[in-house]
Amino acid sequence: MRALARDKYESWAWNFGRSPEFARESRHPPVAYAARNGAITAFSLGGCPIDAFVGLRLEVSEIEAACRRIAGSAAEAETLLSAIF
C-alpha cells in the first residue's frame, strides 16, 4: 500500500503531469505565471517576462533552484518561491 502511494500518488506525474492549463497571480511580489501539463508556459515578475522559469516543471526543487539563480538574496528567493506555490 505504501509503495503504491509513493510510486503513484506522490509522483509529479500524478499530481501535475496531466493538469489542465491554468494561470496564477500574486501581488507580493508581483508574480504571474501560466502552466499546462505541470510545466510553466509563461512567467513574469513585476510585469517583465522571466524566461528562466519557462519550461520548468511545477516541482519545488526546480522552481527553488531558479529562484535562487535570479534572486539577490536567500530571503528574496524564499519570498519569490512562496509567491509561486
C-alpha positions, 0 to 999 in steps of 0.5 A: 500500500505504501509503495503504491502511494509513493510510486503513484500518488506522490509522483509529479506525474500524478499530481501535475503531469496531466493538469489542465492549463491554468494561470496564477497571480500574486501581488507580493511580489508581483508574480504571474505565471501560466502552466499546462501539463505541470510545466510553466508556459509563461512567467513574469515578475513585476510585469517583465517576462522571466524566461528562466522559469519557462519550461520548468516543471511545477516541482519545488526543487526546480522552481527553488533552484531558479529562484535562487539563480535570479534572486539577490538574496536567500530571503528574496528567493524564499519570498519569490518561491512562496509567491509561486506555490 
